[in-house]
Amino acid sequence: MSFGTPEVLVRFSAKDREGNEYLLTQYTMVTHSGTISDSHQADAGEQGNRVLYIVTEDRRLVLRTAKGKYKISTPAETLLFSDDPQAP
């Protein structure tokens, strides 16, 4: 499996229950499986699987639990909330 270059979809702010603000970034990345090189797949018009993920500024993975609701699991669970219109 090969991975493409991550692309930024959107940046948005979220806050925890104590009012601390976080800048979150949602990325997309296309993955390809099989033995054909990426350039040959692109030439053949084959499309890979699209992976979406959200991270904090310090690169911690953020789980989306619902529209405008998120969770950082490490080091301790932190719940985040966003009313930003850009937020997924």
Backbone torsions as a table, in degrees:
resi	resn	phi	psi	omega
1	MET	NA	135.8	176.4
2	SER	-117.3	153.2	-177.0
3	PHE	-115.8	141.0	174.6
4	GLY	-83.0	-176.4	177.4
5	THR	-81.1	132.0	177.9
6	PRO	-62.3	141.2	177.0
7	GLU	-122.1	136.2	178.4
8	VAL	-73.0	127.4	174.0
9	LEU	-93.3	-46.4	-176.0
10	VAL	-161.3	149.9	170.7
11	ARG	-119.1	138.6	-178.9
12	PHE	-152.9	160.9	-179.5
13	SER	-100.1	152.7	176.4
14	ALA	-146.1	157.5	179.5
15	LYS	-126.5	151.4	172.9
16	ASP	-91.8	-177.7	-176.4
17	ARG	-66.1	-22.8	179.3
18	GLU	-88.0	-1.8	178.9
19	GLY	90.9	3.6	176.4
20	ASN	-69.3	134.0	-176.8
21	GLU	-97.2	141.7	179.2
22	TYR	-125.8	140.2	171.7
23	LEU	-98.4	118.3	-178.6
24	LEU	-108.2	146.4	178.6
25	THR	-127.1	129.6	175.5
26	GLN	-101.1	128.9	179.7
27	TYR	-114.1	158.6	168.7
28	THR	-127.5	148.0	177.8
29	MET	-146.2	137.1	179.2
30	VAL	-96.0	131.9	176.8
31	THR	-112.3	146.3	177.8
32	HIS	-122.9	139.8	175.7
33	SER	-117.8	160.8	179.5
34	GLY	109.3	-170.4	-174.9
35	THR	-105.7	-6.5	180.0
36	ILE	-78.3	138.6	-179.8
37	SER	-66.9	158.3	-178.8
38	ASP	-57.5	-40.4	-177.6
39	SER	-65.4	-37.8	177.5
40	HIS	-69.5	-35.8	177.2
41	GLN	-64.1	-42.6	-179.8
42	ALA	-63.8	-41.2	179.3
43	ASP	-64.2	-36.1	-178.3
44	ALA	-80.6	-5.2	179.2
45	GLY	79.4	12.6	179.1
46	GLU	-76.2	141.6	-179.0
47	GLN	-112.1	136.6	179.4
48	GLY	-86.4	-174.2	176.1
49	ASN	-84.8	139.1	-179.7
50	ARG	-98.9	126.0	179.1
51	VAL	-107.8	128.7	176.1
52	LEU	-110.3	138.5	175.2
53	TYR	-152.6	157.2	-178.1
54	ILE	-122.8	137.4	177.7
55	VAL	-134.2	158.3	174.0
56	THR	-83.3	174.3	177.4
57	GLU	-59.7	-32.1	179.5
58	ASP	-93.7	20.5	170.6
59	ARG	71.3	22.3	174.4
60	ARG	-81.6	137.9	-179.5
61	LEU	-71.3	135.8	-179.2
62	VAL	-115.1	130.9	177.1
63	LEU	-97.1	130.3	176.5
64	ARG	-87.2	120.6	-179.6
65	THR	-98.6	-26.0	177.4
66	ALA	-169.4	171.1	177.6
67	LYS	-56.1	119.7	178.6
68	GLY	78.6	6.3	-180.0
69	LYS	-128.0	132.3	-173.1
70	TYR	-141.6	164.7	-179.8
71	LYS	-142.5	131.2	170.5
72	ILE	-102.4	124.4	-173.6
73	SER	-90.8	-19.1	-176.4
74	THR	-125.9	149.2	-7.0
75	PRO	-73.1	-30.3	174.6
76	ALA	-125.3	152.4	-177.7
77	GLU	-64.3	127.0	177.7
78	THR	-124.8	124.8	177.0
79	LEU	-92.8	136.1	180.0
80	LEU	-122.3	150.7	-179.8
81	PHE	-134.7	143.1	-180.0
82	SER	-142.9	135.5	171.3
83	ASP	-111.7	13.1	177.2
84	ASP	-61.7	128.6	-179.2
85	PRO	-62.3	-20.7	178.2
86	GLN	-80.9	-14.7	-174.2
87	ALA	-68.2	133.1	176.5
88	PRO	-76.3	NA	NA
